Amino acid sequence: MLRLFFGLADAALVWSAYELAYQTRSGWQLGRLFYIDTPVKYLLLLMAAIAFLGVAGWFGTYERLELARKRDAAKETLRQTILALTLLVLAQFLLRLDVSRAFLGLFGSLSFLGLLLFRWNAGPLLRWYRQRFGAQHYVMIAGTGESARRLAALVEEAESFGMRVLGFLDASETPIASVVQLKQEYPVHQLSELPGILRRRVVDEVIFAVPAADLPQLEETFLLCDEEGVRTRIALDIFPHVHSEAYLDRLGPTPLLTFSGTPHDEIRLLLKRATDIFFSTLALVVLAPFLALVALAIRLTSAGPAIFSQVRCGLNGRRFRVYKFRSMVANAEALKHQLQSRNERTLVFKIRHDPRLTPIGKWLRKFSVDELPQLWNILIGDMSIVGPRPAIPEEVEHYKRWQRRRLRMRPGLTCLWAVEGRDTVDFDAWMTLDMTYIDNWSLALDWKIILRTIPQVLIGKGAY
């Protein structure tokens, strides 16, 4: 509801800013007549509205606006305006629409000011909006223990969204207390009183916050709520120290409670895979002449094949062959044990000024050109553009238990380590960055990493 509210407000404000910018620019005498044909004018307006709403939806702007401080609201609004205006400029360039830059600049400025002023002063409108469209939502909490009290406190915090705690239900034979005191005082009812409460009061849902061992005894209560059409929920703190995201799945008719320690949104993961296929295909086609020249240069400057392949660990530990341009002498693996004393890492083998590097190999490494054949690994599904780097099986055998979780996401060409120092990042920090990526993964984060990786690679920073 709030997303709809902010979305409609943005559409109205963008339209107002567009018309005001158009009328203002029409009145300026800048030595060139300003006029946009009516179909083009409204096409641009439609694209502008889609760009502003699309950027806000992509970055989750509307979910954060209500509770955002003025500074945070300004940052969200500035990002939304810059990205939306960039998309609009790109669209008009692709469509070959010659639109005044002064008009676009004025439109962007007015949009930013209008959106920001509205968001800074939207409090009274939000209160009216809730009163008009946000009906009260009444909740009963089954349980009186610490988990139930903590859950009720969370519902209290959502009071501005219309959530209300009606009271608690005690399933024990000897009630501990008749009231529970939080911000307010709530009555404690016996579980046997629930049928009467449902007849007398409006109860939208019952949340069960009881020990897991007590759930089988509450089957009749679940059946009662089911027959009455009352929604029921169960607080999933059965394993309080497990931080995986929990969600309900089904295998045929059987419901499954699933705990996932890695991203599981199939739609977003599908979009990630589609992006991988599109850009790896495009890159292989566009870079084909360059890749051929690199392969030729390797063959002419050192003995051995141009492509080096090695077994790595992929998604969930699956083995696959990763492909790279050969940057070392052909027998580099055989010479590795002779250089073990110079290794600078605790687990991964890495040394500065590796004597096995070929003359051209150090430049391939510096600018990550040696990694480009992995575009083929991305295309066939072994890897992704962004993800933890694929590990050598011998290294994985020495991983600590918490480090093995990095195998639960498809390995990538770049990740957070690449924008935080590449080869200068120590092993533990590298693993921690991979966990940070997995825990905070989103499509937007992937794009941020890609955009930050490009300048790092072009200047050859942090690689050896």
N, C-alpha and C positions, 0 to 999 in steps of 0.2 A: 504493500500500500504506500509506504514511504517512497519507494523507488518510483512508483507511478507518479506520486506527488511531485518529486524533484524533477522527474523526466518531463512532465507537462510544463512545469515552470521553466525549465531550460529551453524547451521548444518555443514557448511564448517570448522569452527574453531574447533568444537568438533571432527570432523573427523581428522583434522590435528594433534590435541593434542593427540588423540588416537594412531595414527600411530607413532608419535614422541616418545610417552611414550613406545610403544611396541618395537621400534627399540633400544631405550636407555636401557630399561630393559634387552633386549636380549644381550646387550654388557656387562652388569654387571656380575661379577663373585661373586655370593653370596652363593656359596656352593650348589646351587640347579639349575638344568637345567631349563630354562624358555622357554616354548613353549605352544602355544594354537592352537589346531586344527583349520583349516580354517573355517569350518562351525560355530564352537563355537566363533571364533574370530569375525566374522561378525554379529553373533547373538548379542554378547555383544555390538558391535558398534551400531547396530540398537536400542537396548534397551537404550544405553546411549543417543543417539540422541533424542529418544522419551521422555526420562526423562528430559533432559535439556529443550526441547521445551514445554513439558507438564507443567513443573513447571513455566516457564515464562508465558505461557498462563493463568495458574490458578491464578497467583498473579498479572496479568496485567502489567508485567515488560515492555513489548514493548511499551505500551501506555505512559510510563513515561520517557523513556530513552532519547528522543531527547532534552527535556528541563531540564534534571537532571543535578545538579552540580556534580563535580567529586566525592565528598564524597558520595553523594546519589547513583551515578552509582556504586561505589565500594560496597556499602551495598547491593544493588539489586543483583549485580553479585555474591557476596559472598553467599547470601542466596540461589540463584539459584544453585550454584555449590554444596553447602553442601547438599541441599535437593535432587538434582539429583543424587549425588554420593551415598547418603543413599539409595535411591530407587534402584540404580544399585547393591549395595552390597546385599540388601534384595532379589532382583531378582535372583542373582547368587547363593545365599544361598538356596532359595526355589527350584531352578533348580539343586542344588547339583553340581555346577560348581566350581571346586577348582582353583580359580584364585589368582595369586600372590598379596598379600596385598601391596607390594612395587610398583607393576605396577599400581594398583588402586589409590594409594596415589599420584604417579607421574602423572597419567592421570588427577586426580582432580586438582592438582597444575598447570599443564600446561593449562588446560581448563580455570581455573580462570584467569591466567595471560593473555592468548590470548584474552578472551572475554573482560577483563577490558581494555587492551591496545587498542583494536579495538574501544570500545565504547568511550574512552577518545579522540580518534582521528578520529571519524567518520564524523566530520563536512563537509570537502570537498566532501566526498562520498555522503553525504545526499544532498548537493546542486546539485551535478551531477544527482543524482537519481530523484530529483524533476524536474530538467530541462528536463530530458529524459522521465519521466513517469508521472509527475504531471502537467497536463494541467491547464491553468488559468481558474478560475471560476468567472464569472461576475454577480454581484448582483445589482438590483435596490431596493431602499428602498421607499416604499409608506408611506408617512407621513413626517412631518418636526418638530414634537414636540420633547419633551425631550426623550420620549421612542424611537423614530426613531433615534435620535442622539446617544443615548446610544447603540443601536443595531449596528449602523454603526461603532462606535468606537470598538466594539467587532470584527466586520469583519476586521477592520484595523489591529487589533492585530493578526489576522490569515493570514496576508499577506504572511508570510513565507510558508504557506500551499497552496498558489496560489489563495486565495480569493481576489477579487477586487470590490470595490464599484464604480459603474458607475455614480450614481447620485441619486437624490431624486425626488419623484413624489408628487405634491401638489394637493389635491382634492378640496381645497377651491376655491371660486369664485374670491377672491382677494388675490393673493400670498403675503405671508409675506416677503419673500426675494428671490433674484434670485440665491444666492449661500449659501451653508452651509460650515462653516469653522471648520474643525477638524484638524487632522494632515496635511491633504491636503484640498484644496478647491474643493467642488463638486457642479455641477450645479443643480438647482431646475427646474424641468419641470412640466408643467401642465399635469394632468392626461389624458387629451384629446390628448396629444402628444404621448402617449404610443404606439398606433398602428404603427406610423411612426418610432419610436425608435426600435421596434421589427423587422421592415423590414430592417433598416439601420445598426443596431448594433447586436453583439452577446450578448444576455441576457440569462443567464442560469436559473435565478430564480428571482422572485419578492417577497420581504418580506414585509408584511403589518404590520406596527406599528402605528395603528390609534386607536382612542377611539372606544370602543365596539359599541356605538350608531351609528357610521358611517359605520359599516360593511354592513348593508342591502343596503345602497346606492351604494356599490361597486360591486354589483352582475354582472353588465355588464363587469366590469374590470376582474373579476374572469372568466367569460365566455370567454372573449377575450384570456386570458392566457391559458385557457383550450383548446380552438380551435387551438391556436398556438403551443400547447405542451410545454408551459413554466411552470416550476414548481412554485407553489405559497406556501407561508408559512404565518402564522399569529402569531405575537408575543403575547404570552399568559400572558400579565401582566394586564389582565382584573381585577383581584383581587390581587393587589400588595402585600398585607399583608398575603396572603395564601401561605404557604411554602410547600404544598403537591406537589408531583411529578405529572405532568400532561401528559397524553398520550391519543391517539385516539383509541376508541374501536368501535365495531359495534353490534347492536342488529338487526339482519336481515339486511335490506337495510339502516337502520337509523344510521348515524354516531353519536357517543357519545363522548363528551369531558369529560375525566375522571380525577378527582383529587384524588390521593391516598397518605395518610399520613403514610402508612406502606408498606413494601415490597410487590410487586405484580407480580414479574417475575415468571410466572407459571412453567417454566422449572426448575429454581433453587429451587423453593419451592417443586417441585416434587422430585428433587434429595435429598432435606433435608428430606422429608417424607420417601423416600426409605432408606436413611441412618438410620433413626429412627427405621424402621421396622427391618432392618437387624441386627443392634447392640442390640436392645432390645430382639429380639428372641435369638440371640447368648448368651447374658448375662443371660437370664432366664434359658437356657439349661445348661450353664457352672456353674452357681451359684446355681442351684437347690439344691444340697446337703447342701451347706452353708446356704441357706435360710431356709431349713427344720430344721437345727440345731438351728438357731436363734429363729425360731418359738417355738421349743421345750423348749429352755432356758427361753423364756418369760413365757410360761405356767407353768414351774416348779418353777419360782421365784416369781410369783405374780398371784393373782386371776384375771380371765377375759380372753377374747379372745386374740389371738396373733396378729390379724390384727385389726387396727383401721381405720375406714372410716369416711369421712367428706365431706359435700357438698362444692364445690369450684366453682369459676367462671372461665370458659375456654375461648375459642376463641370467641370474640365478645359478651362476657357475658353469653354464654351457660353454664348451670349448669351441673356438673358431680360429681361423687363420686371419691375422691382421696383416695388411699390406702397407709397405712403406717404400719410399725411394731409398736405395742403399746409400748410406752416408759413411759407412766404415769399410775397411778392407774385407775381402770376401771371407776370410777365416777369423773374423772378429770374435765369434762365440768361442772358438778354441783358445784364443788368447786371453779370454776373460779371467781365468783363474790366476794368471801371472800378474794381473793388476789388482787383485783382491785387496791387497794391503793399502792401496791408495783410495779405496772406496770412501766416499764422504757421507754416505747414508747408513742408517742402521739396518735397513731391510732392502730397499731398492738400490741397485748398483748404479752409481752416478759419480763421475769424476770430472773435474775441470781439465781442459786441454787434453782430452783423451787421445793418446798416441795412435789409436786405431782409426781415427777419423781420416778420411781422404781429403785432399786439398779442397775439393768442391763441397765435401760433406759438412764441414763446419759452417758454411754459409747456408746450406740446406737446413741444418739444425737451427741456426740463429733466427731464420725467418719462417721456420716451420713448414718449409716447402716439402720436406721429406714426409710429412703427414698427409699430403694431398691424395695419394692413392687410396686412403681410407674412405674417400667419397664413395668408392665402390662398396666397401663394407657397410656404409650407411644406406646405400641404395638397396642392397639385398637384405637388410634388416639385422645384421650383426651388431651394428652400432647406431648411434644417433648423433645429430650435430652437437647437442649439449648433453653432457652426462659425465659421470666419473670415468677417468681414463681406464682403459682395459688393462687388467693386471696380468702378470706372468703367473702361471699356476704354482711355481715354486715359491713365489712371494706370498700367494694366498694361503699356502700351508702354514705360514708363520704368523698370519693375522691373529690379533686378539679377537675375542668373540664379538665385541661391539663393532669392530672394523669390518666384519664380514657382511654387515648390512649394506655396504656400498655395492655388493654384487646383486642386490635386489632391484637395481634399476639399470636399464640398458646403457652400456658404456658409451662415451661420447668423444668427439673430436676436441671439445673444449669444455671447461667447467670453471667453477670459482677459482680453483688454483691458478688457472691461466691468467686471470685478471688480478691476482693477488701476489704475483711474483714468479710464476712458472717454476723453473728449476731451482730458484733460490728459497722456495718454501720447504721447510723441513717435513719429514714424513708424518709426524703426529699432527702438525697443523694442516697438512694436506688431507689426511683422513677426516679431521674435524670439519674442514671446508666442504668435503663431500657429503658429510652427514647434514650440514647446514643446508646444502642444496636440496637434498632429498626431503628434509623436513619442511622446507619452505617452497617446494617446487610449484611453479605456475608457468603458463605460457608466456606471461609478461616477463617473468624472471629469465626464461630462456632468451628472450630477445634482448634484455639488458646485458646478459653475459656475451651474446654474439656481438653487440655493438661495442662493448668494452674490449673484446678480444681483438677486433680489427686493428685499432691503433697500436696495441701491444705487439702484435705480430709484425706490423709494417716497420716499426722501429727496432724490432729484434730485442726487446727488453726482457731480461730475466732468463734467457735460454742459453744453455751451454751443453 
